[in-house]
Amino acid sequence: MFSNAELLFFLLFIPNMLLALSIHEFSHAGTAYLFGDDTAALEGRVSMNPLVHIDPLGLIAFFIIHFGWARPVPVNPTRLGNPRRDHLLVSLAGPGSNLVLGVLLLVVARILVTYTGTPTETMTMVLGLIFIGAQLNVGLCFFNLIPIPPLDGGHILEGLLPTEIARKIGPYLNYGPYIFIGLIVASYLFGLHIFAYIIIIPMYLIMGLVLGGDALNALIGLEKFQI
């Protein structure tokens, strides 16, 4: 059974998780639509409704490891105005939206910590909700930037490489999901914490830059609200 602290965490985690997934997938679908590809729009994916984006396995992963995934947004590069450039921007839109939302939440958290003094029980809950949302969004940004398909970083890497090199490595990118799963299994079997280092280090750098030392220490002190 869950303890009261764990139950409280999940009550604050769930709405943040649904918002983070929705804005991520909405940004992919909306950006593709702006550049001429209505494939996702025709499936109703240009929406902030989490129900159209949820992947059952990804949802379960969120509760187990606090990171997961939604249903991939379908993109047809041939329908984009400039396929190579626009597909890169569509891929960047998802993690970019999470980073923007995460930074905005950190700014709000800094203002509240700075100007509210000793937090009441209600304010502690509000700070917990905001801090969980900030961690989740900033963490999801860097998680999705890992340059391994099917993560956005794989498409971004392909778009940044010279065309000839991207064409040559294209077939190998099909093995990305197997590499990704293998790294997850290795991390848990051997305690390598590969993804933790990739995600947590830049996440705390961003939090430190936006919050400043005093506010970051105050929020880190809210241990039950740390992902």
Backbone hydrogen bonds, N-H to C=O, Kabsch-Sander energy under -0.5 kcal/mol:
donor,donor_aa,acceptor,acceptor_aa,energy
7,L,3,S,-2.5
8,L,4,N,-2.4
9,F,5,A,-2.3
10,F,6,E,-2.3
11,L,7,L,-2.0
12,L,8,L,-1.5
13,F,9,F,-2.3
14,I,10,F,-2.5
16,N,12,L,-0.9
17,M,13,F,-2.8
18,L,14,I,-2.5
19,L,15,P,-2.1
20,A,16,N,-2.7
21,L,17,M,-2.4
22,S,18,L,-2.2
23,I,19,L,-2.6
24,H,20,A,-1.6
25,E,21,L,-2.5
26,F,22,S,-2.8
27,S,23,I,-1.8
28,H,24,H,-1.7
29,A,25,E,-2.7
30,G,26,F,-3.2
31,T,27,S,-2.2
32,A,28,H,-2.3
33,Y,29,A,-2.2
34,L,30,G,-2.2
35,F,31,T,-1.5
36,G,33,Y,-1.5
37,D,32,A,-2.7
38,D,36,G,-0.7
42,L,38,D,-2.4
43,E,39,T,-0.6
43,E,40,A,-0.8
44,G,41,A,-1.7
45,R,40,A,-2.5
47,S,45,R,-2.2
52,V,49,N,-1.4
53,H,50,P,-1.4
54,I,50,P,-1.5
55,D,69,W,-0.6
59,L,55,D,-2.6
60,I,56,P,-2.1
61,A,57,L,-2.3
62,F,58,G,-1.5
63,F,59,L,-1.2
64,I,60,I,-1.4
65,I,61,A,-3.1
66,H,61,A,-0.7
66,H,62,F,-1.1
67,F,61,A,-0.8
71,R,53,H,-3.4
79,R,76,N,-2.3
80,L,77,P,-1.5
81,G,35,F,-1.8
86,D,82,N,-3.4
87,H,83,P,-2.0
88,L,84,R,-1.4
89,L,85,R,-2.0
90,V,86,D,-2.6
91,S,87,H,-2.1
92,L,88,L,-2.0
93,A,89,L,-1.6
94,G,90,V,-0.8
96,G,92,L,-2.4
97,S,93,A,-2.2
98,N,94,G,-1.7
99,L,95,P,-2.2
100,V,96,G,-2.4
101,L,97,S,-2.4
102,G,98,N,-2.7
103,V,99,L,-2.6
104,L,100,V,-2.3
105,L,101,L,-2.3
106,L,102,G,-2.0
107,V,103,V,-2.3
108,V,104,L,-2.2
109,A,105,L,-2.5
110,R,106,L,-2.6
111,I,107,V,-2.2
112,L,108,V,-2.4
113,V,109,A,-2.6
114,T,110,R,-2.4
115,Y,111,I,-2.3
116,T,112,L,-1.6
124,T,120,T,-2.4
125,M,121,E,-1.7
126,V,122,T,-2.2
127,L,123,M,-3.0
128,G,124,T,-2.3
129,L,125,M,-2.5
130,I,126,V,-2.4
131,F,127,L,-3.1
132,I,128,G,-2.5
133,G,129,L,-1.8
134,A,130,I,-2.5
135,Q,131,F,-2.6
136,L,132,I,-2.6
137,N,133,G,-2.4
138,V,134,A,-2.6
139,G,135,Q,-2.7
140,L,136,L,-2.5
141,C,137,N,-1.9
142,F,138,V,-1.8
143,F,139,G,-2.4
144,N,140,L,-2.6
145,L,141,C,-0.9
146,I,143,F,-1.2
148,I,146,I,-2.6
151,L,148,I,-1.9
153,G,144,N,-2.5
154,G,151,L,-1.5
155,H,151,L,-0.8
156,I,152,D,-2.4
157,L,153,G,-2.6
158,E,154,G,-1.9
159,G,155,H,-2.0
160,L,156,I,-1.7
161,L,157,L,-1.7
166,A,162,P,-2.8
167,R,163,T,-2.2
168,K,164,E,-1.7
169,I,165,I,-2.3
170,G,166,A,-1.0
172,Y,169,I,-0.7
173,L,169,I,-1.3
173,L,170,G,-0.8
174,N,171,P,-1.0
175,Y,172,Y,-1.8
176,G,173,L,-1.8
179,I,175,Y,-2.1
180,F,176,G,-2.9
181,I,177,P,-2.5
182,G,178,Y,-2.4
183,L,179,I,-2.4
184,I,180,F,-1.9
185,V,181,I,-2.6
186,A,182,G,-2.7
187,S,183,L,-2.3
188,Y,184,I,-1.8
189,L,185,V,-2.7
190,F,186,A,-2.5
191,G,187,S,-0.8
192,L,186,A,-0.5
192,L,187,S,-0.7
193,H,187,S,-0.6
197,Y,193,H,-2.0
198,I,194,I,-1.7
199,I,195,F,-2.4
200,I,196,A,-3.2
201,I,197,Y,-1.0
203,M,199,I,-1.9
204,Y,200,I,-2.7
205,L,201,I,-1.7
206,I,202,P,-2.4
207,M,203,M,-2.4
208,G,204,Y,-2.4
209,L,205,L,-2.2
210,V,206,I,-2.3
211,L,207,M,-2.8
212,G,208,G,-1.8
215,A,211,L,-0.5
216,L,212,G,-2.1
217,N,213,G,-2.5
218,A,214,D,-2.1
219,L,215,A,-2.3
220,I,216,L,-2.8
221,G,217,N,-1.5
222,L,219,L,-1.4
223,E,221,G,-1.9
225,F,222,L,-2.4
226,Q,223,E,-1.7
